[in-house]
Amino acid sequence: MKFKMCSIPFFAVLLSLAACTRTAGDNSTVNQVATSGTWRVTLFSDSGNDETADFNGYSFAFNDNGSLSAIRNGSTQNGTWSVSNGSSKFNINLGPKDNSNKPLGELTNDWKILSTTSTEIRLTDDNSASNEFLTFSKN
């Protein structure tokens, strides 16, 4: 197998990126990252519609005991969260997915973990037909 010299730097960059990103299979890492501070929604896309602005001002705290707090303007809505063992699922429950609980109810879902870093958690709906994407960034 022949490699061109320009391929070597490409592979070095690829390996360094892989070292910085945690993939879905590492549940303990995802738990450690999620509980390491507070987060904000920097992307919420539903069926191609960018609805990120609906979450402006919210801060999210994922706690070790599985509780989740969404805080905005001194008001708190509590819920639960978990990472399913071996399934790469990030489960969020912030109440019903209906008009009375918008926008937080839209986050209630079994999300598939795309990637995590120390400053970002990227998720997609586990039902690919829904075309939903959610990204939390560390505050």
C-alpha positions, 0 to 999 in steps of 0.5 A: 500500500502506497501513501503519499506524503500529504496523507500523513498530516491528514491522518495526524489531524484525524487522530488528534480530533478523535482523541478530543471527541468522545463517541456515544459508547462511553457512558461514564464519560458522557455522564462526567461531561454532562454533570460538569457544569451548566449548559445552554442550547446552541442548536435545536432544529426540528424537521429543518426548522431552527428553533434554537431561539426558543431556548434563549436564556435557559441554563440546564444542569444535569445532576449526578442523581439523574435530576435535570433543572432548566432555569430561566429568569429565576424560574426552574422546571425540573425533570430527569435525564439518563444515559442508557447503558450500551445504547448511546441514548441520552434520555431527557424528560422535561414534561409532556410534549404539548403546547402547554409545555413549550419549548421545554417539552420539545426536549423530552425525547430519547436522543442518540448521542452523536458526540461529546467533548468537554464543552459540547454535547451533540444529539439527534433524535433516535428516530431519524425520520423526525430530523431533530438535532440538539446541541448543548454547549457549556456555559 
